[in-house]
Amino acid sequence: MKTLIILNDPPYGTERTYNGLRLAHALPKAGADITVFMLGDAVVSAKQGQRTPEGFYNVERMIARVLAAGGMVLLCGTCLDARGITASEIIEGTERSDMGALAEATVAADAVLVF
């Protein structure tokens, strides 16, 4: 089963991105192929070098787990540009992308979940 998870919220301040990434990590264990597409403030989640307090979740590590499980993490290029985030600042393995790729991933998916 191909699952597309679309994230819109910032990495911290709400728990939508956190919960979307938790699900993105769990679904491959159930046999799903995962694509995560980050839009708007969610692209900040892919910024490398995050430092969070001990005991607090870290979105950078969560993205690394999704990638290690074979998932794909795509980032809206327009959203990255609007936030001044360059290719050298994003987590290795994540990919700059666009609306065309989101449209293709949506059509190819058996399930689309939006957080």
C-alpha positions in Angstrom: 0.0 0.0 0.0 1.3 3.4 -1.0 0.7 6.1 1.6 1.2 9.8 1.2 1.4 11.9 4.3 1.2 15.7 3.8 2.5 17.9 6.7 1.7 21.6 6.9 2.5 22.6 10.5 5.9 23.8 12.0 8.0 21.2 13.6 7.4 22.5 17.2 4.5 24.4 18.8 1.8 22.0 17.7 2.0 18.2 17.6 0.7 17.6 14.0 4.1 17.2 12.5 5.2 15.1 15.4 2.2 12.8 15.0 2.4 12.6 11.2 6.1 11.5 11.5 5.2 9.0 14.2 2.7 7.4 11.8 5.2 7.7 8.9 7.6 5.7 11.0 5.0 3.0 12.0 3.4 2.4 8.6 6.4 0.7 6.9 6.3 -1.9 9.7 2.7 -2.7 8.5 3.9 -3.0 4.9 3.2 0.4 3.6 5.4 2.4 1.2 5.6 6.0 2.6 6.1 9.4 1.0 6.0 12.4 3.3 5.5 15.8 1.6 6.2 18.9 3.7 4.5 22.2 2.8 4.5 25.6 4.4 6.0 25.8 7.8 6.5 22.0 7.9 9.6 22.5 5.6 11.4 23.9 8.7 11.2 20.4 10.1 13.9 19.3 7.5 16.5 21.8 8.8 19.5 20.0 10.1 21.2 20.7 13.4 18.1 20.8 15.6 18.8 20.9 19.3 16.0 20.1 21.6 15.9 19.7 25.4 16.6 16.3 26.9 13.4 14.2 26.9 11.7 16.3 24.2 11.1 14.9 20.7 13.4 15.9 17.9 11.9 16.1 14.5 15.3 15.8 12.7 15.8 12.4 14.3 12.2 11.4 13.5 12.8 12.2 9.8 16.0 10.2 9.9 14.0 7.2 11.1 11.5 7.6 8.3 14.3 7.7 5.7 16.1 4.7 7.3 12.8 2.7 7.0 12.8 3.4 3.2 10.4 6.3 3.3 10.8 9.3 1.0 10.6 12.9 2.4 9.9 15.6 -0.1 10.0 19.4 0.6 8.1 22.1 -1.2 10.8 24.2 -3.0 8.7 27.3 -3.0 8.2 27.0 0.7 11.9 26.4 1.3 12.7 29.6 -0.7 10.1 31.6 1.2 11.8 30.7 4.5 15.3 31.2 3.2 16.3 27.6 3.7 19.0 26.4 1.3 19.9 22.9 0.1 23.0 22.9 2.3 20.7 23.3 5.4 18.3 20.4 4.9 18.7 16.9 6.3 20.6 14.5 4.1 18.2 12.2 2.3 15.3 14.7 2.1 14.6 16.2 -1.4 13.6 19.5 -2.7 10.4 19.0 -4.7 7.4 20.8 -6.3 3.7 20.7 -6.8 4.1 18.4 -9.8 5.7 15.8 -7.7 3.0 16.2 -5.0 0.3 15.7 -7.7 2.1 12.6 -8.9 2.4 11.2 -5.4 -1.2 12.0 -4.7 -2.4 10.1 -7.8 -0.1 7.1 -7.1 -1.1 6.8 -3.4 -3.7 4.4 -2.1 -4.2 6.7 0.9 -3.5 10.4 1.5 -3.3 11.7 5.0 -3.0 15.4 5.8 -1.6 16.7 9.1 
